[in-house]
Amino acid sequence: MTQSPSLDILGFHLADLQQRLHIPTVSIGTAMLGVALLSATTLTAHASTLINATDYLQYELPQEIQERCDARQNCPDIEVQYLNSNHDWMNTLTNARIDEIVVNSKPTESAPVSVDHKNSVKTALDEFAASQFNDLPDDSVFVYSLMVKPSYLGHVDDYELFEIDSYVFTGGAHGMPYSEYLIFDQNTKRQIQLEQILRYGVKARFKAVAYDAYAEWVKTVAEDPSSYEKSWPFTLSDDVTLTDKGINLRYQHYAISPYAYGMPVLSIPYDKLHGIIKPQFFPISK
């Protein structure tokens, strides 16, 4: 995965400019969570075109919840960031996915809910904040947390690469992180999924090379790989991204490993993907 050279802006080299730009730290009171007219901005370049930035969602707790958590000094911690690059179509696709993650952030046995007028982000956040006081006893010291933000990973040729990270804590021994990759095609202005990367009819072959990567990874974490595979068998993830060396597959917690192992990433080099992925997804240098 390659990061493009820095931009020169008004005679300043970007690295120098970034050192000169100091965004002051703002102390945000409990009445406003995630207020952001300030943007956390990083300038990167693909053919000198991409300016990557994020903006915080402006969100206020419902008054009743605000008064209640102020009295108990345990207001929910809510922070949602949206992509605000200079490519509107990337922003639209990324931020729609962020909205879906926010709306479905409260653990539930129900199927994921699509974002519409009946399930707005504000309603979801209000319900998430209220659930802290509905779910936990009055003397609980737990503070519910919800964080969602996009990050720019770089680019491979004409493909811009992002990820969305989230974290939800609703009590218990630990919170639940989540992360997924996004691949954007600058030429078609569309998001690319695994099914668009693979040649027709080769998913079984791709699964086989992915399993090989899994088997090699298991050797690094288990003394008895055979026993490990019985407890945590291989599954094929469709959460993929491109790199300058190959394709990475990410797995969420508990997918192929215990929680303590984090979110494993399996790497498949390009030399094992000939005849499996379409030619346009091999970097020009390959």
N, C-alpha and C positions, 0 to 999 in steps of 0.2 A: 504494500500500500504506500503510495507516495504522497508527500505533502509538497505543494508547489512553492517556488521561491517567494520570498516576501515582496510586497508591493512597495513602490516608492510613492509617497504622497506629499505633495508640496515641498519636495526637496528633502524630506525626512525619510530615511530607511525605516521600514515598518518596525523592525525590532527596537530601534531607538524611539520611534513614536510611541510604541506601546509602553515603554518605560516612562515616557513623559506624561502619559495619560493616567491620572489617578482619580478613580471614582470614589468619592468619600463614602465611608461606612455610615449608613443611616440606621438609627435605632428606631425600630418599628414597634409601636405600642401594641398591646393585645387587642385593641379595637380594630386593628387592620392587620390582616395576615397576608403575606405575600404581596404587599403593595409594591408596584414597580413602575415608575415612570423612567427609572434608570434601566438601562439595558446592559447585560453582561455581554460584551462584544469581543469577538475574535475575528481578525481579518485573515482570511486564507484565500488562495487563488487557484482556480483551475482556468488556464488560459486567461488569467487576469480578469475573471468575471464573477467569481463567487465571493460575496461578503456575507459571512455567517454571524448571526447575532441571536440572542434570546431575550424575550420580554417576560416579566412576571405577570401572572394573572392578578388582577385587582379583585380581592374577595374580602368581604366583611362577614364575620360570624353573625347569625341571627341574634337580636338583642337579648332574648331570654337566655340563650346559651352563653353569650358574652358575660352577662351579669352573674350567671351561675359559676362559670369557670374563673372569673375574676375573684369571686369570694373564696373559692377553693384553691386558687393559684395553680390551676392545672389546665389551662386552655389548650385545646388541640393544636398541634403544629402542622400547618397546611402550607405547602409551597408547590405551585404549579408554574412551570415555564413553558413558553411557546416559541417555536422557531420564527424568527423575523429576519430572514435572509433577503437578499435582493432578487430572489427568484420566487415570485408569488405562487407558482404552481407547486413548488416544493413545500412552501409554507402551508398551503391548503391541505396537501396530502398528509404531511407530518402532524399538523395540528388537529386534523380530524381523528387521527389515530390516538393522539394524546387525550382528546375528549373521550374517546371510547374507553381508554384505560382508567380515566378518572371516574366515569360513570359506573364502571364495574370494579371499582377498587375495594368495596366492602365485601369481605369473604361471604360467599353464599353457595348453596347447592344448586341454585337455578342456573339456567343457561345464560351466557353473556347477553347483555342488553345493548341494542343499537341506540345511538344518540338520535333523539328526535325532540319535538316540542314537549313531549310528555316526560322526558328524562333529560332535562338540561343539566349542564355541568354544575350550575349553582345549586339546583335541587339536590344533586348527588352529594355535593360538599356539605350542604346543610344537614342532610341525613347522616353523613359520616360523622360530623361534629356532634350531632345529637346522640348518636349511638354510643359514644363514650359514656354518657350519663345514663343511658338506658341499659347498657350491658353490664356495667361494673358497679360494685357496691359504693355507697356514698363515701366511705373512708379510703377508697382505692387511691394509690399514689400514681397509677399509670397515666400517661398522657398519650392519647392516640396521635399518630403521625402519618402524614401522607405527603409524599414527594414524587413529582414527575418532571422530567426534564429531557430535552434532546441534546445530543452532542454530535459534533462533526468529526468524522474519522479520517477524512482525506478523500482521495480519488484514485481510481485506476482508469486511465485513458478517459473516456467520456462518461464514466459512471461515478457519480457523487455518492459518498457513503456516509450514512448517519446511523445513530442508534438512539433508542429511547430507553432511559433508565427510570425505574420507579421503585419506591419503597413504601410499604404499608406496615404499621405497627398497631395492633389492636389488643395488646396485652399478651401474656404468655412468656415463654422463655426467650423468644426472639421475634423480630419482624420478618417480613417476607419481601426480599428484593425480587425484581423482575427486570429483564432487559431483552430488547429485540432489535434486530438490524433492519435498516432501510436502505435499499439500493435505488438510485434514481438515474434514469437514462437521459442525458442532456439532449440527445438528438430527438427522441420521441416524446420527451416530457412526460414520461410515465414511470411508475414504480415497477421494479423488476422483482418477480418472485422466483422461487426455485424452478417452478414448472416452465418458466420462460427461458431459464438458463440451460436446462437439459434438452438434449436431442429427443426426438420422438421415440418412445418405446424402450428407453434405456434406464428407466428408474431402478430396475432390479440390479443393473450393473453399478449404478451410483451407490445403491444401498450396500453392495458388496465392498466397494472401496471405503465407504464410510465405516463399515464394520471393522475393516482392517485398521483404520485409524483409532477406533474405539478399543480394539484389542491391544494396540500398542500403548494407549493411554492407561488402560487397566493395569498393565505391568508396572507403571510408575506409582500406583497408589495401593496395590494389593500384593501381599506375599503369595497368595493363592488365587491366581486369576480365574481358574475354573470355578472355585467356590464363589468368588465375587460375582461372576456373570450369572450364577443361579439366583443370587439375591437382587442384583441390579442388572437385568438383561438389557441388551442393546435395543434401541428403537431409533428410527430415522427422524431426525429433526428437519423441519423445513425453514428454520430460522438461520439463514445463511447470509454471508457477505463475501465479497471479493477482496483479495489482497494482492500484493505484487508477487506472492509466491504460490498462491492457490486459492482454494475456497475454505472458509471457516464455517463450521456448524456449531451453534451455541445450544446448550441444554439448560433448562431452568432447574432450580432446586428440586431434588427428589426424582428427576426424570431418569437419570442413569447412575445416581450416586446419593449418598446421605447428605443432609443439609450442610454438614461441616465441610464438605468438599467444594462448596460454592456452586458456580454455574460453569461446568466444564465446556471448553471450546476444543473441538476436534479440527485439525488442519489436514487438508488433502492437497498435496502438491499438484501443480498443473501437469507434470509429466505422467500422472496416473489418471488424467481426465481426458486424454485424447480419445475421440470417438464417443465421449459421454456428454461433454458440454458443447454448445454451439461455438463455432470458430470466433465469433465476435466477442466472446467473453474471455478469450486468451489475450493478455496484455500484448501490445505491439512488440515489446521486447522479447516475448516468448515465441 
